[in-house]
Amino acid sequence: MKGPTGRTLSFLAFDFGEKRVGVATGNTLLCQASPLTTIAALGDARFERIAALLAEWQPDALVVGVPYHPDGAPHDNTRRAQRFARQLHGRFRLPVHEVDERYTTTEARQLGASDVDAASAALILEQYFQGITP
């Protein structure tokens, strides 16, 4: 799948947590995601690390996992993840897509991921790709 300009689009995806943020990368050529790293930093230090990753990977857009209760109701972490998504957009001026990330951490653990946060971010990005693939 290609973007509106006919070129492959690249993404960074984030599994937001208050203490850690998992990061994954992927593109629309293969519609597959790869775990990248976990950022264990808070506040401005977190955004400095993200800025460095954006400079290195130069994504066209970002994807943020937003958690919900099993019944679809929002909770405190839902609002925190949405705020994080708004902060990313405000700081870096890239499109930010939100994806329902229910059960990604559980799935990453079941898959035996060594870095659960980054693996969860990869699952989030793959969910995004599934939603945009015809």
C-alpha positions as a Markdown table, in Angstrom:
| # | Residue | x | y | z |
|---|---|---|---|---|
| 1 | Met | 0.0 | 0.0 | 0.0 |
| 2 | Lys | 1.3 | 3.4 | -0.9 |
| 3 | Gly | 0.5 | 6.9 | 0.3 |
| 4 | Pro | -1.4 | 9.5 | -1.7 |
| 5 | Thr | 1.9 | 10.5 | -3.5 |
| 6 | Gly | 2.4 | 6.9 | -4.6 |
| 7 | Arg | 5.3 | 6.3 | -2.3 |
| 8 | Thr | 5.8 | 3.9 | 0.7 |
| 9 | Leu | 4.9 | 5.6 | 4.0 |
| 10 | Ser | 7.0 | 4.9 | 7.1 |
| 11 | Phe | 5.7 | 5.0 | 10.7 |
| 12 | Leu | 6.9 | 4.9 | 14.3 |
| 13 | Ala | 4.4 | 3.5 | 16.7 |
| 14 | Phe | 4.3 | 3.9 | 20.5 |
| 15 | Asp | 3.0 | 1.8 | 23.3 |
| 16 | Phe | 2.5 | 4.6 | 25.9 |
| 17 | Gly | 3.1 | 3.9 | 29.6 |
| 18 | Glu | 3.7 | 6.4 | 32.5 |
| 19 | Lys | 7.2 | 4.9 | 33.1 |
| 20 | Arg | 8.1 | 3.4 | 29.8 |
| 21 | Val | 7.2 | 3.9 | 26.1 |
| 22 | Gly | 7.7 | 1.0 | 23.7 |
| 23 | Val | 8.6 | 2.0 | 20.1 |
| 24 | Ala | 8.3 | 0.1 | 16.8 |
| 25 | Thr | 8.8 | 0.9 | 13.2 |
| 26 | Gly | 7.2 | -0.2 | 10.0 |
| 27 | Asn | 6.1 | 0.9 | 6.5 |
| 28 | Thr | 3.3 | 0.5 | 4.1 |
| 29 | Leu | 5.4 | -1.5 | 1.6 |
| 30 | Leu | 5.3 | -4.7 | 3.7 |
| 31 | Cys | 2.7 | -3.6 | 6.3 |
| 32 | Gln | 4.8 | -5.3 | 8.9 |
| 33 | Ala | 6.2 | -3.8 | 12.1 |
| 34 | Ser | 9.4 | -4.4 | 14.0 |
| 35 | Pro | 10.1 | -3.7 | 17.7 |
| 36 | Leu | 12.6 | -1.0 | 18.0 |
| 37 | Thr | 13.3 | 0.1 | 21.6 |
| 38 | Thr | 11.8 | 1.1 | 24.9 |
| 39 | Ile | 12.2 | 4.6 | 26.3 |
| 40 | Ala | 12.5 | 4.6 | 30.0 |
| 41 | Ala | 12.5 | 8.3 | 30.5 |
| 42 | Leu | 10.0 | 10.8 | 31.8 |
| 43 | Gly | 9.0 | 14.4 | 30.9 |
| 44 | Asp | 11.2 | 16.3 | 28.5 |
| 45 | Ala | 13.8 | 13.5 | 28.5 |
| 46 | Arg | 11.2 | 11.2 | 27.0 |
| 47 | Phe | 10.5 | 13.7 | 24.2 |
| 48 | Glu | 14.3 | 14.2 | 23.6 |
| 49 | Arg | 14.6 | 10.5 | 23.0 |
| 50 | Ile | 11.6 | 10.5 | 20.7 |
| 51 | Ala | 13.0 | 13.5 | 18.8 |
| 52 | Ala | 16.3 | 11.5 | 18.2 |
| 53 | Leu | 14.3 | 8.5 | 16.9 |
| 54 | Leu | 12.3 | 10.8 | 14.6 |
| 55 | Ala | 15.5 | 12.3 | 13.3 |
| 56 | Glu | 17.0 | 8.9 | 12.7 |
| 57 | Trp | 13.9 | 7.1 | 11.2 |
| 58 | Gln | 12.2 | 10.1 | 9.6 |
| 59 | Pro | 8.6 | 8.6 | 9.7 |
| 60 | Asp | 5.8 | 10.1 | 7.7 |
| 61 | Ala | 3.3 | 9.6 | 10.6 |
| 62 | Leu | 3.0 | 8.2 | 14.1 |
| 63 | Val | 0.7 | 5.7 | 15.7 |
| 64 | Val | -0.2 | 5.6 | 19.4 |
| 65 | Gly | -1.9 | 2.8 | 21.2 |
| 66 | Val | -4.8 | 3.9 | 23.3 |
| 67 | Pro | -6.0 | 1.4 | 26.0 |
| 68 | Tyr | -9.7 | 0.8 | 26.8 |
| 69 | His | -11.5 | -1.4 | 29.3 |
| 70 | Pro | -12.6 | -4.7 | 27.7 |
| 71 | Asp | -16.1 | -3.3 | 27.3 |
| 72 | Gly | -14.7 | -0.3 | 25.3 |
| 73 | Ala | -15.1 | 2.2 | 28.1 |
| 74 | Pro | -12.2 | 4.7 | 28.5 |
| 75 | His | -10.2 | 4.9 | 31.8 |
| 76 | Asp | -7.4 | 7.1 | 33.2 |
| 77 | Asn | -4.7 | 5.5 | 30.9 |
| 78 | Thr | -7.0 | 6.1 | 27.9 |
| 79 | Arg | -6.8 | 9.8 | 28.6 |
| 80 | Arg | -3.1 | 9.7 | 29.3 |
| 81 | Ala | -2.3 | 8.0 | 26.0 |
| 82 | Gln | -4.6 | 10.4 | 24.1 |
| 83 | Arg | -2.7 | 13.3 | 25.8 |
| 84 | Phe | 0.6 | 11.8 | 24.7 |
| 85 | Ala | -0.7 | 11.5 | 21.2 |
| 86 | Arg | -1.7 | 15.2 | 21.2 |
| 87 | Gln | 1.8 | 16.1 | 22.6 |
| 88 | Leu | 3.5 | 14.2 | 19.9 |
| 89 | His | 1.5 | 16.0 | 17.2 |
| 90 | Gly | 2.1 | 19.4 | 18.9 |
| 91 | Arg | 5.8 | 18.9 | 19.3 |
| 92 | Phe | 6.7 | 17.2 | 16.0 |
| 93 | Arg | 3.9 | 18.3 | 13.6 |
| 94 | Leu | 3.4 | 14.8 | 12.2 |
| 95 | Pro | 0.1 | 13.1 | 11.7 |
| 96 | Val | -0.7 | 10.9 | 14.7 |
| 97 | His | -3.1 | 8.0 | 14.5 |
| 98 | Glu | -4.7 | 6.4 | 17.5 |
| 99 | Val | -5.3 | 2.6 | 17.7 |
| 100 | Asp | -7.2 | 0.6 | 20.2 |
| 101 | Glu | -4.5 | -1.4 | 21.9 |
| 102 | Arg | -6.5 | -3.7 | 24.2 |
| 103 | Tyr | -4.6 | -6.9 | 25.0 |
| 104 | Thr | -1.3 | -6.0 | 23.1 |
| 105 | Thr | 0.8 | -6.3 | 26.2 |
| 106 | Thr | -0.8 | -9.7 | 27.0 |
| 107 | Glu | -0.2 | -10.8 | 23.5 |
| 108 | Ala | 3.4 | -9.7 | 23.5 |
| 109 | Arg | 4.0 | -11.6 | 26.7 |
| 110 | Gln | 2.4 | -14.7 | 25.3 |
| 111 | Leu | 4.7 | -14.5 | 22.3 |
| 112 | Gly | 7.7 | -14.5 | 24.6 |
| 113 | Ala | 8.9 | -11.0 | 23.7 |
| 114 | Ser | 12.2 | -10.0 | 25.4 |
| 115 | Asp | 11.1 | -6.3 | 25.2 |
| 116 | Val | 7.4 | -6.4 | 25.9 |
| 117 | Asp | 6.9 | -2.7 | 25.5 |
| 118 | Ala | 8.5 | -2.5 | 22.0 |
| 119 | Ala | 6.8 | -5.7 | 21.0 |
| 120 | Ser | 3.5 | -4.2 | 22.1 |
| 121 | Ala | 4.2 | -1.1 | 19.9 |
| 122 | Ala | 4.8 | -3.5 | 17.0 |
| 123 | Leu | 1.5 | -5.2 | 17.5 |
| 124 | Ile | -0.2 | -1.7 | 17.7 |
| 125 | Leu | 1.4 | -0.8 | 14.4 |
| 126 | Glu | 0.3 | -4.0 | 12.8 |
| 127 | Gln | -3.2 | -3.4 | 14.0 |
| 128 | Tyr | -3.0 | 0.0 | 12.3 |
| 129 | Phe | -1.8 | -1.6 | 9.0 |
| 130 | Gln | -4.7 | -4.1 | 9.2 |
| 131 | Gly | -7.1 | -1.2 | 9.5 |
| 132 | Ile | -5.8 | 0.7 | 6.4 |
| 133 | Thr | -5.1 | -2.3 | 4.1 |
| 134 | Pro | -7.9 | -2.9 | 1.6 |
